[in-house]
C-alpha cells in the first residue's frame, strides 16, 4: 500500500504566530499524560488563520499526520495517539514512537471516537485532510491545523509549522534548538559538497509504485521539501517539469524520465515499504537501462525510513544520505 500524502489542489496561506505565558524546558519526551511543567494560557494562530487558545500548553496530544508526529516527538512530547503507527514506523525512523502511543486509524480516515476517547488537550493535523474531520473533532477538542506543505516556500513553511506546534505544547526553546540543528546541517553539508567538488551538481528525487505491469513514477519538482533542501545545500534539481502547488510533485512514467537523460544527474529514490520499483519493477526495461545516469551507476536508493515530507530530523536524514552519495 502506498504511504503518500494526499495532494491538495491549492497552496495554503502562510501562517503567523502569537503566544503568551511562560514555560520550562522538559528534556526527554514526556510520557502520555504527564505534565510539561508549564503554566499560563497559550494562543496560536494556525494554518487556517484561526486562533487556538489553550488554558495551558498541551501535554496530551493526538497527531493525525506523520510529519507532525515527528515534530512532536522531536520536541520532547510523545503523543498519546497518532494515525497509522505501523506506517509511521516504516516510513519515518527519525523520531520513534513509544509502544504506549495508541493508533487512532489511518491518516486519511482517523477514528473520531478513538481520538476523543484519549481525552487529548489538542489534536494536530495537516490542512489537506479537509474540513469535515476538523469540524467533527472540534466538537470535543481544540484542533491545530498546520500548513504541512507549500511549494512556494517549503523551508520557511516548515519553520513556521515547527514554531507553531512548539508554542502550542510549551516547547519553544526545543523548537528553536530543533530548527538550529537543521540550519547547522544545511551549512555543514554545503561545505562538504563544495569540498568534494559537488557544488552545483544536479540531482533528481523520486518514488514510485507498480500496478500490474505499469510503473508510475512520482518526481519531486521545484518547491518540494527535499528539492528546497537540495538547493539549500548547493545542488540543483534537474527535474524542471511543474508539480502541484502544495507538494511540488508530478507523476510520470519511465518514458517521461528520459527528460533527465544527457544531464550529469544523480537519481535518488525512496522505497521504504520494501517495494522497489526502480531496482525490480524496471529491471530489464530497455528505456530505463539506456538512461545515462543508470548506465553510469548514479542511482541511489535512500536508506529505509527517511520521510521526504517530514520535520527537521527527517530533513537531516535526507541531507546526510544525499551528501554521503556525492562524497562516495
C-alpha positions as a Markdown table, in Angstrom:
| # | Residue | x | y | z |
|---|---|---|---|---|
| 1 | Unk | 0.0 | 0.0 | 0.0 |
| 2 | Unk | 1.3 | 3.4 | -0.9 |
| 3 | Unk | 2.1 | 5.8 | 2.0 |
| 4 | Unk | 1.9 | 9.1 | 0.2 |
| 5 | Unk | 0.4 | 12.4 | 1.2 |
| 6 | Unk | -3.0 | 13.4 | -0.2 |
| 7 | Unk | -2.3 | 16.1 | -2.8 |
| 8 | Unk | -4.2 | 19.3 | -2.3 |
| 9 | Unk | -5.3 | 21.5 | -5.2 |
| 10 | Unk | -4.3 | 24.8 | -3.9 |
| 11 | Unk | -1.5 | 26.3 | -1.7 |
| 12 | Unk | -2.4 | 27.1 | 1.8 |
| 13 | Unk | -2.0 | 30.6 | 3.2 |
| 14 | Unk | 1.2 | 31.3 | 5.2 |
| 15 | Unk | 0.6 | 31.2 | 9.0 |
| 16 | Unk | 1.5 | 33.7 | 11.6 |
| 17 | Unk | 2.3 | 33.0 | 15.2 |
| 18 | Unk | 1.4 | 34.5 | 18.6 |
| 19 | Unk | 1.9 | 33.2 | 22.1 |
| 20 | Unk | 1.7 | 34.2 | 25.7 |
| 21 | Unk | 2.5 | 32.6 | 29.0 |
| 22 | Unk | 5.7 | 31.0 | 30.4 |
| 23 | Unk | 7.2 | 27.5 | 30.1 |
| 24 | Unk | 10.1 | 25.5 | 31.3 |
| 25 | Unk | 12.3 | 23.0 | 29.4 |
| 26 | Unk | 11.1 | 19.5 | 29.7 |
| 27 | Unk | 14.0 | 17.5 | 28.3 |
| 28 | Unk | 13.1 | 14.0 | 27.1 |
| 29 | Unk | 9.8 | 13.1 | 25.5 |
| 30 | Unk | 7.0 | 13.3 | 28.1 |
| 31 | Unk | 5.1 | 10.1 | 28.9 |
| 32 | Unk | 1.4 | 10.2 | 27.8 |
| 33 | Unk | -0.5 | 12.3 | 30.3 |
| 34 | Unk | 2.5 | 13.8 | 32.1 |
| 35 | Unk | 2.9 | 17.5 | 32.8 |
| 36 | Unk | 5.3 | 19.6 | 30.8 |
| 37 | Unk | 5.7 | 21.8 | 33.9 |
| 38 | Unk | 4.2 | 24.8 | 32.0 |
| 39 | Unk | 1.7 | 27.4 | 33.2 |
| 40 | Unk | -0.4 | 30.1 | 31.7 |
| 41 | Unk | -2.6 | 30.2 | 28.6 |
| 42 | Unk | -1.2 | 30.0 | 25.1 |
| 43 | Unk | -2.7 | 31.3 | 21.9 |
| 44 | Unk | -1.5 | 30.2 | 18.5 |
| 45 | Unk | -2.8 | 31.2 | 15.0 |
| 46 | Unk | -2.9 | 28.0 | 12.9 |
| 47 | Unk | -2.7 | 27.3 | 9.2 |
| 48 | Unk | -6.3 | 28.3 | 8.7 |
| 49 | Unk | -5.6 | 31.7 | 10.3 |
| 50 | Unk | -7.7 | 30.6 | 13.2 |
| 51 | Unk | -6.6 | 31.5 | 16.8 |
| 52 | Unk | -6.4 | 28.4 | 19.0 |
| 53 | Unk | -6.4 | 29.3 | 22.7 |
| 54 | Unk | -5.5 | 26.7 | 25.4 |
| 55 | Unk | -5.6 | 27.2 | 29.2 |
| 56 | Unk | -2.0 | 25.9 | 29.3 |
| 57 | Unk | 0.4 | 24.3 | 26.8 |
| 58 | Unk | -1.0 | 20.9 | 25.7 |
| 59 | Unk | 0.5 | 17.8 | 27.1 |
| 60 | Unk | -1.9 | 15.2 | 25.9 |
| 61 | Unk | -1.7 | 15.5 | 22.1 |
| 62 | Unk | -3.0 | 13.4 | 19.2 |
| 63 | Unk | -1.3 | 13.7 | 15.9 |
| 64 | Unk | -3.0 | 12.7 | 12.6 |
| 65 | Unk | -0.1 | 13.2 | 10.2 |
| 66 | Unk | 3.4 | 11.7 | 10.3 |
| 67 | Unk | 5.3 | 15.0 | 9.8 |
| 68 | Unk | 3.5 | 16.5 | 12.8 |
| 69 | Unk | 4.0 | 13.3 | 14.8 |
| 70 | Unk | 7.8 | 13.6 | 14.1 |
| 71 | Unk | 7.8 | 17.2 | 15.2 |
| 72 | Unk | 6.0 | 16.5 | 18.4 |
| 73 | Unk | 8.4 | 13.6 | 19.4 |
| 74 | Unk | 11.4 | 15.7 | 18.4 |
| 75 | Unk | 10.2 | 18.5 | 20.7 |
| 76 | Unk | 10.0 | 16.0 | 23.6 |
| 77 | Unk | 6.3 | 15.5 | 23.6 |
| 78 | Unk | 5.2 | 11.9 | 23.0 |
| 79 | Unk | 1.7 | 11.9 | 21.6 |
| 80 | Unk | -1.0 | 9.9 | 23.4 |
| 81 | Unk | -2.3 | 8.9 | 20.0 |
| 82 | Unk | -1.3 | 9.0 | 16.3 |
| 83 | Unk | -2.5 | 7.9 | 12.9 |
| 84 | Unk | -1.2 | 4.7 | 11.3 |
| 85 | Unk | 1.6 | 3.9 | 13.8 |
| 86 | Unk | 2.8 | 0.9 | 11.7 |
| 87 | Unk | 3.2 | 3.0 | 8.6 |
| 88 | Unk | 5.0 | 5.7 | 10.6 |
| 89 | Unk | 7.5 | 3.2 | 11.9 |
| 90 | Unk | 8.1 | 2.0 | 8.3 |
| 91 | Unk | 8.4 | 5.4 | 6.6 |
| 92 | Unk | 9.7 | 7.7 | 9.4 |
| 93 | Unk | 12.6 | 6.5 | 11.6 |
| 94 | Unk | 13.8 | 9.9 | 12.7 |
| 95 | Unk | 11.7 | 10.1 | 15.9 |
| 96 | Unk | 10.3 | 6.7 | 17.0 |
| 97 | Unk | 7.1 | 6.4 | 18.9 |
| 98 | Unk | 6.8 | 4.7 | 22.3 |
| 99 | Unk | 4.8 | 1.5 | 22.4 |
| 100 | Unk | 2.2 | 3.3 | 24.6 |
| 101 | Unk | 1.1 | 5.5 | 21.8 |
| 102 | Unk | -2.4 | 4.5 | 20.6 |
| 103 | Unk | -3.2 | 4.0 | 16.9 |
| 104 | Unk | -6.3 | 6.1 | 16.1 |
| 105 | Unk | -6.8 | 4.9 | 12.5 |
| 106 | Unk | -5.5 | 5.9 | 9.1 |
| 107 | Unk | -4.2 | 9.3 | 8.2 |
| 108 | Unk | -7.0 | 9.7 | 5.6 |
| 109 | Unk | -9.8 | 8.5 | 7.9 |
| 110 | Unk | -8.9 | 8.6 | 11.6 |
| 111 | Unk | -11.4 | 7.4 | 14.1 |
| 112 | Unk | -13.0 | 10.4 | 15.8 |
| 113 | Unk | -14.2 | 8.1 | 18.6 |
| 114 | Unk | -10.7 | 6.7 | 19.2 |
| 115 | Unk | -9.3 | 10.3 | 19.3 |
| 116 | Unk | -11.9 | 11.6 | 21.7 |
| 117 | Unk | -11.5 | 8.5 | 24.0 |
| 118 | Unk | -7.9 | 9.5 | 24.7 |
| 119 | Unk | -9.2 | 12.8 | 26.2 |
| 120 | Unk | -6.5 | 14.9 | 24.5 |
| 121 | Unk | -5.8 | 18.6 | 25.2 |
| 122 | Unk | -5.1 | 19.1 | 21.5 |
| 123 | Unk | -5.2 | 17.4 | 18.1 |
| 124 | Unk | -2.6 | 18.3 | 15.5 |
| 125 | Unk | -3.3 | 17.6 | 11.8 |
| 126 | Unk | -2.5 | 18.9 | 8.3 |
| 127 | Unk | -4.7 | 21.2 | 6.3 |
| 128 | Unk | -5.0 | 18.8 | 3.4 |
| 129 | Unk | -7.1 | 16.4 | 5.4 |
| 130 | Unk | -10.1 | 18.7 | 4.9 |
| 131 | Unk | -12.8 | 20.5 | 6.9 |
| 132 | Unk | -15.2 | 17.6 | 7.7 |
| 133 | Unk | -12.9 | 15.8 | 10.2 |
| 134 | Unk | -11.8 | 19.1 | 11.7 |
| 135 | Unk | -15.4 | 20.1 | 12.3 |
| 136 | Unk | -16.2 | 16.7 | 13.9 |
| 137 | Unk | -13.2 | 16.9 | 16.2 |
| 138 | Unk | -13.7 | 20.5 | 17.2 |
| 139 | Unk | -16.9 | 19.5 | 18.9 |
| 140 | Unk | -14.8 | 17.8 | 21.5 |
| 141 | Unk | -11.2 | 19.1 | 21.4 |
| 142 | Unk | -9.2 | 22.0 | 20.1 |
| 143 | Unk | -7.6 | 21.2 | 16.7 |
| 144 | Unk | -4.4 | 22.8 | 15.5 |
| 145 | Unk | -4.1 | 22.7 | 11.7 |
| 146 | Unk | -0.7 | 23.0 | 10.2 |
| 147 | Unk | 0.0 | 24.0 | 6.6 |
| 148 | Unk | 2.0 | 20.8 | 6.0 |
| 149 | Unk | 3.5 | 21.8 | 2.7 |
| 150 | Unk | 3.7 | 24.9 | 0.4 |
| 151 | Unk | 5.7 | 24.5 | -2.8 |
| 152 | Unk | 6.3 | 28.3 | -2.9 |
| 153 | Unk | 8.2 | 28.4 | 0.4 |
| 154 | Unk | 8.6 | 25.0 | 1.9 |
| 155 | Unk | 11.5 | 25.5 | 4.2 |
| 156 | Unk | 10.0 | 28.7 | 5.6 |
| 157 | Unk | 6.7 | 26.9 | 5.9 |
| 158 | Unk | 8.4 | 24.1 | 7.8 |
| 159 | Unk | 10.0 | 26.6 | 10.2 |
| 160 | Unk | 6.6 | 28.1 | 10.9 |
| 161 | Unk | 4.9 | 24.8 | 11.4 |
| 162 | Unk | 7.6 | 23.7 | 13.9 |
| 163 | Unk | 7.3 | 27.0 | 15.8 |
| 164 | Unk | 3.6 | 26.8 | 15.9 |
| 165 | Unk | 3.5 | 23.3 | 17.3 |
| 166 | Unk | 6.3 | 24.1 | 19.7 |
| 167 | Unk | 4.3 | 27.1 | 21.0 |
| 168 | Unk | 1.2 | 25.0 | 21.5 |
| 169 | Unk | 2.9 | 22.4 | 23.6 |
| 170 | Unk | 5.1 | 24.9 | 25.5 |
| 171 | Unk | 8.4 | 23.7 | 24.0 |
| 172 | Unk | 9.6 | 27.0 | 22.3 |
| 173 | Unk | 13.2 | 26.5 | 23.3 |
| 174 | Unk | 13.2 | 22.9 | 22.0 |
| 175 | Unk | 11.7 | 24.2 | 18.7 |
| 176 | Unk | 14.4 | 26.8 | 18.4 |
| 177 | Unk | 17.1 | 24.2 | 19.0 |
| 178 | Unk | 15.5 | 21.8 | 16.5 |
| 179 | Unk | 15.5 | 24.3 | 13.8 |
| 180 | Unk | 19.0 | 25.4 | 14.6 |
| 181 | Unk | 20.2 | 21.8 | 14.2 |
| 182 | Unk | 18.7 | 21.7 | 10.7 |
| 183 | Unk | 20.3 | 25.1 | 9.8 |
| 184 | Unk | 23.7 | 23.8 | 11.1 |
| 185 | Unk | 23.4 | 20.6 | 9.0 |
| 186 | Unk | 22.5 | 22.5 | 5.9 |
| 187 | Unk | 25.5 | 24.7 | 6.3 |
| 188 | Unk | 27.9 | 21.8 | 7.0 |
| 189 | Unk | 26.5 | 19.8 | 4.1 |
| 190 | Unk | 27.0 | 22.7 | 1.7 |
| 191 | Unk | 30.7 | 22.9 | 2.8 |
| 192 | Unk | 31.2 | 19.2 | 2.5 |
| 193 | Unk | 29.7 | 19.1 | -1.0 |
| 194 | Unk | 31.8 | 22.0 | -2.1 |
| 195 | Unk | 34.9 | 20.4 | -0.8 |
| 196 | Unk | 34.0 | 17.2 | -2.7 |
| 197 | Unk | 33.6 | 19.2 | -5.9 |
| 198 | Unk | 29.9 | 18.6 | -5.9 |
| 199 | Unk | 28.7 | 22.2 | -5.6 |
| 200 | Unk | 26.1 | 22.9 | -8.3 |
| 201 | Unk | 25.7 | 19.3 | -9.2 |
| 202 | Unk | 22.3 | 18.1 | -10.4 |
| 203 | Unk | 20.1 | 15.7 | -8.6 |
| 204 | Unk | 16.6 | 14.2 | -9.1 |
| 205 | Unk | 14.4 | 12.6 | -6.4 |
| 206 | Unk | 11.5 | 10.2 | -7.0 |
| 207 | Unk | 9.4 | 7.5 | -5.5 |
| 208 | Unk | 7.0 | 5.1 | -7.4 |
| 209 | Unk | 4.7 | 2.2 | -7.4 |
| 210 | Unk | 3.7 | -0.6 | -9.7 |
| 211 | Unk | 0.1 | -1.6 | -10.7 |
| 212 | Unk | 0.1 | -4.7 | -12.8 |
| 213 | Unk | 2.9 | -4.2 | -15.4 |
| 214 | Unk | 2.7 | -0.4 | -15.2 |
| 215 | Unk | 5.3 | 1.5 | -13.2 |
| 216 | Unk | 4.3 | 5.0 | -12.1 |
| 217 | Unk | 7.0 | 7.4 | -11.0 |
| 218 | Unk | 6.4 | 10.5 | -8.9 |
| 219 | Unk | 9.0 | 13.2 | -9.3 |
| 220 | Unk | 9.9 | 15.8 | -6.7 |
| 221 | Unk | 9.9 | 19.0 | -8.6 |
| 222 | Unk | 10.8 | 22.6 | -7.7 |
| 223 | Unk | 9.2 | 23.5 | -4.4 |
| 224 | Unk | 9.0 | 20.0 | -2.9 |
| 225 | Unk | 10.6 | 20.0 | 0.5 |
| 226 | Unk | 13.6 | 17.8 | -0.4 |
| 227 | Unk | 14.1 | 19.9 | -3.6 |
| 228 | Unk | 14.4 | 23.0 | -1.4 |
| 229 | Unk | 16.8 | 21.1 | 0.8 |
| 230 | Unk | 18.9 | 20.1 | -2.1 |
| 231 | Unk | 19.1 | 23.7 | -3.3 |
| 232 | Unk | 19.9 | 24.9 | 0.2 |
| 233 | Unk | 23.0 | 22.6 | 0.3 |
| 234 | Unk | 24.2 | 23.8 | -3.0 |
| 235 | Unk | 22.8 | 21.3 | -5.5 |
| 236 | Unk | 20.4 | 21.8 | -8.4 |
| 237 | Unk | 17.1 | 19.9 | -9.1 |
| 238 | Unk | 17.4 | 18.5 | -12.6 |
| 239 | Unk | 13.6 | 17.8 | -12.8 |
| 240 | Unk | 12.1 | 21.1 | -14.2 |
| 241 | Unk | 8.5 | 20.0 | -15.0 |
| 242 | Unk | 5.9 | 21.8 | -13.0 |
| 243 | Unk | 4.5 | 20.0 | -9.9 |
| 244 | Unk | 1.4 | 20.5 | -7.9 |
| 245 | Unk | 1.2 | 23.8 | -6.0 |
| 246 | Unk | 1.2 | 22.3 | -2.5 |
| 247 | Unk | 3.7 | 19.5 | -2.6 |
| 248 | Unk | 5.7 | 20.2 | -5.8 |
| 249 | Unk | 5.1 | 16.7 | -7.0 |
| 250 | Unk | 4.4 | 15.4 | -10.5 |
| 251 | Unk | 3.6 | 12.0 | -11.9 |
| 252 | Unk | 5.3 | 10.5 | -15.0 |
| 253 | Unk | 6.4 | 7.1 | -16.3 |
| 254 | Unk | 9.8 | 5.7 | -17.4 |
| 255 | Unk | 9.4 | 7.4 | -20.8 |
| 256 | Unk | 8.9 | 10.7 | -19.1 |
| 257 | Unk | 12.1 | 10.2 | -17.1 |
| 258 | Unk | 14.0 | 10.4 | -20.4 |
| 259 | Unk | 13.9 | 14.2 | -19.8 |
| 260 | Unk | 16.8 | 13.7 | -17.4 |
| 261 | Unk | 18.9 | 11.9 | -20.0 |
| 262 | Unk | 22.0 | 13.7 | -21.1 |
| 263 | Unk | 22.3 | 15.6 | -17.8 |
| 264 | Unk | 25.0 | 14.9 | -15.3 |
| 265 | Unk | 22.5 | 13.9 | -12.7 |
| 266 | Unk | 22.4 | 11.6 | -9.7 |
| 267 | Unk | 19.0 | 10.0 | -9.2 |
| 268 | Unk | 17.7 | 9.3 | -5.7 |
| 269 | Unk | 14.6 | 7.4 | -4.8 |
| 270 | Unk | 12.6 | 6.2 | -1.7 |
| 271 | Unk | 11.3 | 2.7 | -1.3 |
| 272 | Unk | 10.9 | 2.2 | 2.4 |
| 273 | Unk | 8.0 | -0.2 | 2.2 |
| 274 | Unk | 10.1 | -2.9 | 0.5 |
| 275 | Unk | 8.6 | -2.5 | -2.9 |
| 276 | Unk | 11.5 | -1.3 | -5.1 |
| 277 | Unk | 10.0 | -0.4 | -8.5 |
| 278 | Unk | 13.3 | 1.1 | -9.7 |
| 279 | Unk | 15.6 | -1.9 | -9.0 |
| 280 | Unk | 12.9 | -4.6 | -9.5 |
| 281 | Unk | 9.9 | -3.1 | -11.4 |
| 282 | Unk | 12.2 | -1.6 | -14.1 |
| 283 | Unk | 14.6 | -4.5 | -14.2 |
| 284 | Unk | 15.3 | -5.2 | -17.8 |
| 285 | Unk | 13.4 | -2.2 | -19.1 |
| 286 | Unk | 15.2 | -1.0 | -22.2 |
| 287 | Unk | 14.3 | 2.7 | -21.7 |
| 288 | Unk | 15.4 | 2.7 | -18.1 |
| 289 | Unk | 18.6 | 0.8 | -18.8 |
| 290 | Unk | 19.6 | 3.2 | -21.6 |
| 291 | Unk | 19.4 | 6.3 | -19.4 |
| 292 | Unk | 22.8 | 7.9 | -18.8 |
| 293 | Unk | 22.6 | 8.1 | -15.0 |
| 294 | Unk | 21.6 | 4.4 | -14.9 |
| 295 | Unk | 24.4 | 3.3 | -17.1 |
| 296 | Unk | 26.8 | 5.4 | -15.0 |
| 297 | Unk | 25.7 | 3.9 | -11.7 |
| 298 | Unk | 24.3 | 7.2 | -10.4 |
| 299 | Unk | 21.1 | 5.7 | -9.0 |
| 300 | Unk | 20.9 | 5.8 | -5.2 |
| 301 | Unk | 18.2 | 4.3 | -3.0 |
| 302 | Unk | 17.7 | 6.3 | 0.2 |
| 303 | Unk | 18.1 | 4.3 | 3.4 |
| 304 | Unk | 14.7 | 3.0 | 4.6 |
| 305 | Unk | 12.7 | 5.2 | 6.8 |
| 306 | Unk | 13.6 | 8.7 | 5.5 |
| 307 | Unk | 10.3 | 10.5 | 5.3 |
| 308 | Unk | 10.6 | 13.0 | 2.5 |
| 309 | Unk | 7.6 | 15.1 | 3.8 |
| 310 | Unk | 8.8 | 15.2 | 7.4 |
| 311 | Unk | 10.2 | 17.5 | 10.0 |
| 312 | Unk | 13.7 | 18.8 | 10.7 |
| 313 | Unk | 15.1 | 15.4 | 11.8 |
| 314 | Unk | 13.9 | 13.7 | 8.6 |
| 315 | Unk | 15.3 | 16.6 | 6.6 |
| 316 | Unk | 18.7 | 16.0 | 8.3 |
| 317 | Unk | 18.5 | 12.3 | 7.4 |
| 318 | Unk | 17.9 | 13.1 | 3.8 |
| 319 | Unk | 20.8 | 15.6 | 3.7 |
| 320 | Unk | 23.1 | 13.0 | 5.3 |
| 321 | Unk | 22.2 | 10.4 | 2.7 |
| 322 | Unk | 22.5 | 12.7 | -0.3 |
| 323 | Unk | 25.7 | 14.2 | 0.9 |
| 324 | Unk | 27.2 | 10.7 | 1.5 |
| 325 | Unk | 26.3 | 9.7 | -2.0 |
| 326 | Unk | 28.1 | 12.6 | -3.6 |
| 327 | Unk | 31.2 | 12.1 | -1.4 |
| 328 | Unk | 31.4 | 8.4 | -2.1 |
